[in-house]
């Protein structure tokens, strides 16, 4: 497994465990520069605008979830 594949797999698991859309998890890790401690802190804040903009840029979906909380595209 390449480093990028390993990162994607880890982020996917991380998202599942936290009931968070993969797009949001990926954006969190990008903003945190793949620092897991910082990613966890960003996730706890639940509402980082930069994360949400990046996450919605990754998908056509109108609703993503952050810790089981729906986040609508129209609200960011």
Secondary structure, 3 states (H helix, E strand, C coil): CCHHHHHHHHHHHHHHHCCCCHHHHHHHHHHCCCCHHHHHHHHHHCCCHHHHHHHHHCCCCCEEEECCEEEEHHHC
